[in-house]
Amino acid sequence: MADNYSPKPDLCVGSGPQTPRDISSADGLNPIKFAIAPEPETLNLCNIHSHTNAEHKAPGFSVYAGDGAYGGYQCNETAELTEAELADPANGEGAFKGVKPGDTIEVHWVYSSCDVSPGEGLGSCLNDACENPTLRVEAQAFLVVNDTSAINFNDYVYENTVINGVHQPQALPSGTGTPVVFRGSTTGPSFDQSTCSPLQVTWSVRPMCARLDINSLNEWAANGNTFNETTSYGVRALVTAPELLSPIE
């Protein structure tokens, strides 16, 4: 790197490492470090939500879906789906809004070190007695299909389960590759490379997609859930500036 190198003036370089990123690249120049969060089994699950499409880019979801709030990346197998898999059983009236068969979603299981119970929004991850929590997000990209033999989302939701004193989901996805763990931030379309998130988050992102049954998503929303989640959110554009990325160790 040249001695006279300086970051672009519009980058919010003082905010710490940012997310989302291409998890295939370990490169990053952001010098701000914080302790990697412990394993999810030792933390309280505080929120589950999804984004349409994937916010991260990875070996299994690398098809560019465009710019804007619903840009991001699609699962590589998207173009291979059959007419039956793409049929919408709810005819656009499903209880979980913003998602249809053929879409990619990235689901985030958010964990906190605070003594909190799962609830609505990221505000559920802290309280007055714990304003600076250690945060961890377990992420999985899904290819949504009309196929009851695909993954049932209800196998991974929260059902008032407390294990060893902490709130936990029914399970976390497995079989989609070794998660890539790195330092980052919160995401969502309100942030970009000039407006950064100040929160410090340990990310654990699985590199491959899994097929998810649309019927189970609609069931989760229709039956009510602890998080009051009934829609899928937009994405934050991929962070590519090395100054905003933490090196993956």
C-alpha distance (Angstrom), angle and dihedral (degrees) to the residues before:
residue distance angle dihedral
M1 . . .
A2 3.79 . .
D3 3.81 117.2 .
N4 3.80 91.0 -125.5
Y5 3.81 93.7 54.3
S6 3.80 115.6 129.2
P7 3.80 131.2 172.4
K8 3.77 121.6 -103.5
P9 3.81 108.8 -84.5
D10 3.82 94.4 -124.9
L11 3.81 94.8 58.5
C12 3.81 116.1 106.0
V13 3.80 91.7 -133.7
G14 3.82 96.5 162.6
S15 3.79 95.3 64.0
G16 3.78 99.5 78.4
P17 3.82 128.9 -116.1
Q18 3.80 115.6 -22.2
T19 3.81 137.9 -148.1
P20 3.08 149.4 -107.0
R21 3.78 107.4 50.4
D22 3.78 144.1 156.0
I23 3.79 100.1 -86.4
S24 3.82 90.8 -160.5
S25 3.81 89.1 74.5
A26 3.79 120.7 65.8
D27 3.80 93.7 -169.0
G28 3.78 122.1 120.1
L29 3.79 139.0 142.9
N30 3.79 102.8 -163.0
P31 3.82 106.4 123.4
I32 3.82 97.9 -162.0
K33 3.79 110.4 107.9
F34 3.78 132.5 -176.2
A35 3.77 132.2 174.7
I36 3.80 115.4 -77.1
A37 3.80 108.3 -113.5
P38 3.80 118.0 -108.6
E39 3.79 121.7 -105.1
P40 3.82 116.0 -64.2
E41 3.80 92.5 -113.2
T42 3.82 88.6 70.5
L43 3.83 96.4 48.7
N44 3.79 134.7 68.8
L45 3.79 116.9 -102.1
C46 3.80 102.8 -129.7
N47 3.81 105.7 169.6
I48 3.81 145.3 7.8
H49 3.80 121.4 -162.6
S50 3.80 140.6 145.1
H51 3.79 140.9 -134.3
T52 3.81 128.9 -150.4
N53 3.11 112.7 -114.5
A54 3.83 119.1 10.8
E55 3.79 112.4 -76.9
H56 3.80 93.1 -156.6
K57 3.78 126.6 59.7
A58 3.81 117.4 -133.5
P59 3.82 141.6 156.7
G60 3.82 91.1 -87.3
F61 3.82 97.7 42.1
S62 3.76 109.6 37.8
V63 3.84 103.6 126.6
Y64 3.80 106.5 118.2
A65 3.80 111.4 -127.1
G66 3.80 97.2 -171.2
D67 3.78 138.0 -105.7
G68 3.77 129.5 -55.9
A69 3.77 135.0 59.6
Y70 3.81 92.1 -47.0
G71 3.77 97.9 39.1
G72 3.77 119.5 101.1
Y73 3.81 124.8 102.2
Q74 3.79 138.1 -40.8
C75 3.79 130.5 -146.6
N76 3.80 112.1 -91.4
E77 3.83 92.9 -120.8
T78 3.81 94.5 56.8
A79 3.82 95.1 106.7
E80 3.82 91.8 50.7
L81 3.82 97.5 63.4
T82 3.79 118.7 120.3
E83 3.79 126.4 -124.1
A84 3.80 89.8 -105.7
E85 3.80 92.1 51.6
L86 3.82 89.8 50.7
A87 3.81 95.6 48.8
D88 3.80 112.3 111.9
P89 3.82 108.5 -133.6
A90 3.81 90.5 -164.0
N91 3.84 95.2 47.6
G92 3.79 91.7 -130.7
E93 3.82 93.0 -49.2
G94 3.80 99.0 96.8
A95 3.79 118.5 142.0
F96 3.81 91.9 -121.8
K97 3.80 104.5 69.0
G98 3.78 128.8 -152.0
V99 3.81 95.4 33.9
K100 3.80 132.9 90.9
P101 3.81 134.2 166.3
G102 3.80 109.8 -70.9
D103 3.80 93.7 35.6
T104 3.77 125.2 118.2
I105 3.78 117.9 -135.4
E106 3.78 129.8 -174.2
V107 3.80 111.5 -146.3
H108 3.80 120.2 -155.2
W109 3.80 123.7 -156.8
V110 3.81 103.4 -164.0
Y111 3.81 121.0 -155.7
S112 3.81 131.4 -169.5
S113 3.79 136.7 -165.9
C114 3.82 89.0 -141.6
D115 3.78 122.9 102.6
V116 3.80 93.0 -108.0
S117 3.78 139.2 133.8
P118 3.81 124.3 -126.6
G119 3.78 113.3 -88.5
E120 3.78 149.9 138.3
G121 3.81 119.4 -39.0
L122 3.78 130.9 -16.7
G123 3.80 89.4 -63.8
S124 3.79 86.2 78.4
C125 3.81 88.8 67.5
L126 3.82 95.2 70.3
N127 3.79 140.9 30.4
D128 3.80 140.3 -171.3
A129 3.78 91.4 -80.7
C130 3.82 93.2 47.8
E131 3.79 111.7 36.8
N132 3.81 97.0 152.7
P133 3.80 105.7 48.8
T134 3.76 128.9 176.9
L135 3.81 102.6 -114.4
R136 3.79 130.4 -159.6
V137 3.81 129.9 -179.7
E138 3.79 124.0 -160.5
A139 3.83 108.0 -159.2
Q140 3.81 132.9 -164.8
A141 3.81 128.1 175.7
F142 3.80 115.2 -143.2
L143 3.79 132.4 -165.7
V144 3.81 103.7 -140.9
V145 3.81 114.3 -137.3
N146 3.78 139.6 168.8
D147 3.79 95.2 -115.6
T148 3.79 124.6 115.5
S149 3.81 89.6 -158.3
A150 3.82 90.3 64.0
I151 3.81 122.4 88.8
N152 3.78 115.3 -53.7
F153 3.80 108.9 -134.0
N154 3.79 90.5 -150.7
D155 3.81 88.5 71.2
Y156 3.81 88.5 69.7
V157 3.80 103.8 39.4
Y158 3.79 131.3 101.8
E159 3.80 117.2 -91.2
N160 3.82 102.2 173.8
T161 3.79 90.0 -81.0
V162 3.81 117.7 163.3
I163 3.82 116.9 -175.4
N164 3.80 121.2 -177.3
G165 3.78 89.1 -12.6
V166 3.82 98.4 -53.1
H167 3.80 132.7 98.3
Q168 3.80 113.6 -108.0
P169 3.83 138.5 177.9
Q170 3.78 121.1 -115.7
A171 3.81 87.0 -99.6
L172 3.79 142.9 -38.4
P173 3.82 122.5 -114.9
S174 3.78 117.1 -91.1
G175 3.79 136.3 179.7
T176 3.81 94.4 53.4
G177 3.78 98.3 102.2
T178 3.78 135.1 -79.5
P179 3.81 108.4 -51.2
V180 3.80 116.3 -113.3
V181 3.81 109.2 -129.9
F182 3.80 122.2 -156.2
R183 3.80 145.4 144.0
G184 3.80 117.3 -92.4
S185 3.79 145.6 125.4
T186 3.77 142.4 -102.9
T187 3.80 117.0 -66.1
G188 3.81 139.8 -155.2
P189 3.82 133.6 120.6
S190 3.82 95.1 -74.8
F191 3.81 89.7 74.6
D192 3.81 132.0 65.0
Q193 3.81 138.1 152.8
S194 3.81 93.2 -66.3
T195 3.83 96.8 38.4
C196 3.78 107.1 49.8
S197 3.79 134.2 -173.1
P198 3.82 112.6 -113.8
L199 3.82 95.1 -153.9
Q200 3.79 121.2 103.5
V201 3.80 114.1 -134.5
T202 3.79 134.0 175.7
W203 3.81 108.4 -139.1
S204 3.80 127.9 -154.7
V205 3.81 109.2 -173.3
R206 3.78 123.6 -178.4
P207 3.82 111.4 -138.3
M208 3.81 101.3 -142.3
C209 3.81 134.0 58.5
A210 3.79 127.2 -119.2
R211 3.80 128.4 -155.7
L212 3.82 114.2 -109.4
D213 3.81 127.3 -165.8
I214 3.84 111.8 -120.3
N215 3.80 89.9 -149.8
S216 3.81 91.3 64.6
L217 3.81 92.4 51.7
N218 3.77 90.8 52.2
E219 3.80 90.2 47.3
W220 3.82 91.4 52.6
A221 3.79 91.0 53.5
A222 3.80 96.5 40.4
N223 3.80 94.1 51.7
G224 3.79 93.1 49.7
N225 3.79 124.0 -114.5
T226 3.77 137.7 -145.0
F227 3.79 91.7 -105.7
N228 3.81 97.2 49.8
E229 3.81 87.7 -128.3
T230 3.80 113.7 166.0
T231 3.80 102.3 146.4
S232 3.79 142.7 43.0
Y233 3.81 118.2 -117.9
G234 3.78 134.7 -134.1
V235 3.79 124.9 -98.4
R236 3.76 137.8 -110.5
A237 3.79 112.1 -122.8
L238 3.79 114.6 -103.8
V239 3.81 112.3 -84.7
T240 3.80 107.3 -128.7
A241 3.82 104.8 160.3
P242 3.83 106.7 107.7
E243 3.81 89.4 -144.3
L244 3.81 89.3 65.5
L245 3.81 97.1 45.7
S246 3.78 128.4 83.6
P247 3.81 115.6 -136.8
I248 3.79 110.2 -106.7
E249 3.78 106.4 -122.6
